[in-house]
Amino acid sequence: MALSYKARRIWSVVILVVGLPIYIVLATSIVSLMGRPNILVELLVYVVLGIVWILPFKSVFRGVGQADPDANDE
């Protein structure tokens, strides 16, 4: 089921405003559960977690910053 352009825009805002802060709290909780690791290990964990969160939502964010492809150019 493909989402329309408008639905993708709405879902991208919801993901960024609601989902991303929740994910940030979870990521910092994961690092704090590890104790205070070496700064390079901590940086690596944050970089990996920063990349991993977007992978499931790649199709939602693709093309959202472009003009609406379904809009009539009259």
Backbone as CSV, one residue per row, in Angstrom:
resi,resn,N_x,N_y,N_z,CA_x,CA_y,CA_z,C_x,C_y,C_z
1,MET,0.843,-1.173,0.000,0.000,0.000,0.000,0.890,1.238,0.000
2,ALA,0.851,1.995,-1.047,1.647,3.203,-1.177,0.902,4.377,-0.559
3,LEU,1.642,5.202,0.154,1.051,6.391,0.764,1.036,7.532,-0.238
4,SER,0.022,8.356,-0.148,-0.026,9.535,-1.002,1.001,10.546,-0.512
5,TYR,1.246,11.536,-1.330,2.208,12.580,-0.968,1.780,13.297,0.312
6,LYS,0.497,13.614,0.410,-0.014,14.326,1.580,0.113,13.458,2.838
7,ALA,-0.183,12.181,2.722,-0.073,11.274,3.860,1.384,11.131,4.297
8,ARG,2.303,11.059,3.337,3.724,10.974,3.685,4.194,12.224,4.400
9,ARG,3.697,13.403,3.974,4.068,14.652,4.651,3.566,14.665,6.090
10,ILE,2.333,14.235,6.291,1.765,14.206,7.636,2.522,13.213,8.516
11,TRP,2.765,12.016,7.992,3.478,11.008,8.772,4.915,11.430,9.066
12,SER,5.556,12.126,8.154,6.925,12.569,8.419,6.963,13.579,9.558
13,VAL,5.971,14.464,9.629,5.907,15.425,10.735,5.646,14.699,12.051
14,VAL,4.730,13.742,12.044,4.429,12.981,13.261,5.667,12.224,13.729
15,ILE,6.377,11.610,12.809,7.579,10.866,13.169,8.632,11.793,13.759
16,LEU,8.818,12.958,13.162,9.839,13.882,13.652,9.453,14.544,14.970
17,VAL,8.180,14.889,15.156,7.758,15.612,16.357,7.507,14.677,17.541
18,VAL,6.988,13.499,17.289,6.656,12.577,18.378,7.676,11.446,18.488
19,GLY,7.952,10.799,17.377,8.801,9.612,17.404,10.265,9.877,17.693
20,LEU,10.807,10.927,17.111,12.235,11.208,17.294,12.597,11.541,18.742
21,PRO,11.830,12.372,19.450,12.165,12.586,20.866,12.095,11.308,21.709
22,ILE,11.110,10.456,21.420,11.028,9.179,22.131,12.252,8.337,21.827
23,TYR,12.682,8.308,20.579,13.860,7.538,20.192,15.127,8.091,20.845
24,ILE,15.228,9.408,20.978,16.390,10.014,21.627,16.464,9.585,23.084
25,VAL,15.330,9.584,23.770,15.304,9.140,25.165,15.712,7.674,25.257
26,LEU,15.217,6.841,24.361,15.599,5.431,24.356,17.092,5.246,24.075
27,ALA,17.632,6.012,23.145,19.059,5.888,22.811,19.930,6.295,23.992
28,THR,19.580,7.392,24.658,20.378,7.806,25.816,20.216,6.830,26.971
29,SER,19.050,6.205,27.089,18.854,5.182,28.123,19.723,3.961,27.855
30,ILE,19.818,3.580,26.599,20.668,2.436,26.235,22.118,2.720,26.596
31,VAL,22.593,3.916,26.287,23.981,4.261,26.590,24.192,4.340,28.099
32,SER,23.212,4.863,28.832,23.376,4.950,30.282,23.340,3.573,30.934
33,LEU,22.615,2.616,30.338,22.620,1.247,30.858,23.968,0.570,30.660
34,MET,24.721,1.035,29.684,26.051,0.497,29.431,27.054,1.011,30.456
35,GLY,26.634,1.892,31.326,27.585,2.565,32.201,28.179,3.718,31.414
36,ARG,29.291,4.220,31.843,29.958,5.294,31.099,31.084,4.671,30.279
37,PRO,30.779,4.299,29.014,31.816,3.655,28.198,32.858,4.675,27.734
38,ASN,33.883,4.168,27.118,34.897,5.009,26.501,34.191,5.989,25.556
39,ILE,34.735,7.185,25.438,34.092,8.229,24.635,33.949,7.809,23.170
40,LEU,34.898,7.059,22.652,34.804,6.601,21.262,33.711,5.546,21.095
41,VAL,33.573,4.676,22.095,32.506,3.669,22.045,31.150,4.359,22.143
42,GLU,31.051,5.341,23.027,29.808,6.086,23.178,29.454,6.825,21.880
43,LEU,30.444,7.441,21.265,30.224,8.127,19.996,29.771,7.149,18.920
44,LEU,30.408,5.998,18.853,30.032,4.982,17.866,28.594,4.512,18.072
45,VAL,28.199,4.299,19.331,26.828,3.866,19.619,25.836,4.927,19.167
46,TYR,26.117,6.204,19.476,25.205,7.277,19.063,25.139,7.420,17.542
47,VAL,26.255,7.249,16.864,26.257,7.337,15.398,25.440,6.192,14.796
48,VAL,25.646,4.983,15.295,24.905,3.828,14.779,23.414,3.985,15.062
49,LEU,23.062,4.366,16.288,21.646,4.554,16.610,21.044,5.719,15.834
50,GLY,21.841,6.721,15.528,21.360,7.852,14.747,21.065,7.492,13.309
51,ILE,21.747,6.499,12.798,21.494,6.039,11.430,20.372,5.005,11.400
52,VAL,20.335,4.140,12.398,19.382,3.028,12.406,17.932,3.499,12.504
53,TRP,17.666,4.601,13.174,16.269,5.015,13.377,15.576,5.389,12.081
54,ILE,16.334,5.862,11.106,15.712,6.349,9.882,15.430,5.229,8.872
55,LEU,16.103,4.116,8.982,15.964,3.054,7.979,14.522,2.567,7.788
56,PRO,13.749,2.339,8.853,12.367,1.891,8.611,11.473,2.967,7.989
57,PHE,11.860,4.229,8.133,11.026,5.335,7.655,11.547,5.959,6.362
58,LYS,12.472,5.313,5.724,13.083,5.850,4.516,12.048,6.151,3.433
59,SER,11.095,5.259,3.261,10.093,5.465,2.212,9.125,6.594,2.563
60,VAL,8.934,6.859,3.851,8.035,7.943,4.250,8.663,9.296,3.934
61,PHE,9.953,9.427,4.184,10.625,10.708,4.010,11.062,10.987,2.572
62,ARG,11.100,9.975,1.737,11.585,10.156,0.375,10.673,11.087,-0.417
63,GLY,11.230,12.197,-0.897,10.510,13.121,-1.758,9.595,14.092,-1.047
64,VAL,9.591,14.120,0.279,8.675,14.996,1.007,9.039,16.462,0.810
65,GLY,10.300,16.778,0.633,10.713,18.166,0.450,10.512,18.689,-0.960
66,GLN,10.074,17.841,-1.855,9.855,18.240,-3.244,8.435,18.762,-3.422
67,ALA,8.185,19.316,-4.556,6.830,19.773,-4.887,5.915,18.568,-5.031
68,ASP,4.636,18.783,-4.769,3.659,17.720,-4.863,3.573,17.220,-6.302
69,PRO,3.899,15.954,-6.530,3.878,15.445,-7.906,2.454,15.310,-8.471
70,ASP,1.447,15.286,-7.616,0.072,15.136,-8.068,-0.631,16.471,-8.282
71,ALA,0.040,17.553,-7.940,-0.572,18.883,-8.081,-0.642,19.273,-9.553
72,ASN,-1.703,19.954,-9.910,-1.855,20.424,-11.283,-1.055,21.710,-11.463
73,ASP,-0.242,21.768,-12.473,0.572,22.956,-12.766,-0.138,23.805,-13.819
74,GLU,-1.143,24.528,-13.396,-1.917,25.337,-14.354,-1.559,26.770,-14.264
